[in-house]
Amino acid sequence: MKKYLILLFVLFILISCETKRNIELARVTTPAIKDVTDISQAFIFYMPNKKDSVELNKNNLISTTNWIVHVDKRLKLYQALPSIKLLQEKHSANSPHKNENAKNYFSAANANTKQLNFIDFTKVNYLTSIKDSSYLSIVFNAKNKVKFNTQTIVLDSLPTLLKLADTTTTKQKLIISFNDQINFQQYISDLEILLNTPLKNIEISEKQEIISTRKK
């Protein structure tokens, strides 16, 4: 990963001898996975002049490696997710050379260390609807509005409320949902809060609900 220069949290990529692109990476401020070896990389660019403002470059992927997916933080979830899900399906597809231990990671720029960090999304299952009232639920909406079960809260209070809910000795599962209008930066920031809240009795489901509020 060191051959790429992170300058002001922008990843500059030479796509060909004549074409340069840049990706504005999402930022994190707390430690995440720092080192991933045996990798190949995909790039999801923000391209305002393209259809849906998105372009996927997956030309250098090797199926047996860990995949690092660089996503431009300006993309909305509804723009980035089709490419993300395509990569998941491609990596998990059965093939004679499939590596069962290979994983998928999002990259992010750590604002403190100025280094790349990684978030594992190998087992995340993005769904458009999850109906299960027995689960705890968090809904991340646009403009940092959050609903925890039936209660609308401010984002900063979420770790405290989660820890309070975690004091029960009963094992509980948590479903997280995201408005598809939030951008990738907000998505990573919301995940960062959850990943850095220590929980003993609450398990975060691998299923993530993506709520569409766009007009068809």
Secondary structure in CASP SS format (residue, H / E / C, confidence):
PFRMAT SS
TARGET T0000
AUTHOR 0000-0000-0000
METHOD secondary structure of the structure
MODEL  1
M C 1.00
K C 1.00
K C 1.00
Y C 1.00
L C 1.00
I E 1.00
L E 1.00
L C 1.00
F C 1.00
V E 1.00
L E 1.00
F E 1.00
I E 1.00
L E 1.00
I C 1.00
S C 1.00
C C 1.00
E C 1.00
T C 1.00
K E 1.00
R E 1.00
N E 1.00
I E 1.00
E E 1.00
L E 1.00
A C 1.00
R E 1.00
V E 1.00
T C 1.00
T C 1.00
P C 1.00
A C 1.00
I E 1.00
K C 1.00
D C 1.00
V C 1.00
T C 1.00
D C 1.00
I E 1.00
S E 1.00
Q E 1.00
A E 1.00
F E 1.00
I E 1.00
F E 1.00
Y E 1.00
M C 1.00
P C 1.00
N C 1.00
K C 1.00
K H 1.00
D H 1.00
S H 1.00
V E 1.00
E E 1.00
L E 1.00
N E 1.00
K C 1.00
N C 1.00
N C 1.00
L C 1.00
I C 1.00
S C 1.00
T C 1.00
T C 1.00
N E 1.00
W E 1.00
I E 1.00
V E 1.00
H E 1.00
V E 1.00
D E 1.00
K C 1.00
R C 1.00
L C 1.00
K E 1.00
L H 1.00
Y H 1.00
Q H 1.00
A H 1.00
L H 1.00
P H 1.00
S H 1.00
I H 1.00
K H 1.00
L H 1.00
L H 1.00
Q H 1.00
E H 1.00
K H 1.00
H H 1.00
S H 1.00
A C 1.00
N C 1.00
S C 1.00
P C 1.00
H C 1.00
K C 1.00
N C 1.00
E C 1.00
N C 1.00
A C 1.00
K C 1.00
N E 1.00
Y E 1.00
F E 1.00
S E 1.00
A E 1.00
A E 1.00
N E 1.00
A C 1.00
N C 1.00
T C 1.00
K C 1.00
Q C 1.00
L E 1.00
N E 1.00
F E 1.00
I E 1.00
D E 1.00
F C 1.00
T C 1.00
K C 1.00
V C 1.00
N E 1.00
Y E 1.00
L E 1.00
T C 1.00
S C 1.00
I C 1.00
K C 1.00
D C 1.00
S C 1.00
S C 1.00
Y C 1.00
L E 1.00
S E 1.00
I E 1.00
V E 1.00
F E 1.00
N C 1.00
A H 1.00
K H 1.00
N H 1.00
K E 1.00
V E 1.00
K E 1.00
F E 1.00
N C 1.00
T C 1.00
Q E 1.00
T E 1.00
I E 1.00
V E 1.00
L H 1.00
D H 1.00
S H 1.00
L H 1.00
P H 1.00
T H 1.00
L H 1.00
L H 1.00
K H 1.00
L H 1.00
A H 1.00
D C 1.00
T C 1.00
T C 1.00
T C 1.00
T C 1.00
K C 1.00
Q E 1.00
K E 1.00
L E 1.00
I E 1.00
I E 1.00
S E 1.00
F E 1.00
N E 1.00
D C 1.00
Q C 1.00
I C 1.00
N E 1.00
F H 1.00
Q H 1.00
Q H 1.00
Y H 1.00
I H 1.00
S H 1.00
D H 1.00
L H 1.00
E H 1.00
I H 1.00
L H 1.00
L H 1.00
N C 1.00
T C 1.00
P C 1.00
L C 1.00
K C 1.00
N C 1.00
I E 1.00
E E 1.00
I E 1.00
S E 1.00
E E 1.00
K E 1.00
Q E 1.00
E E 1.00
I E 1.00
I E 1.00
S C 1.00
T C 1.00
R C 1.00
K C 1.00
K C 1.00
END
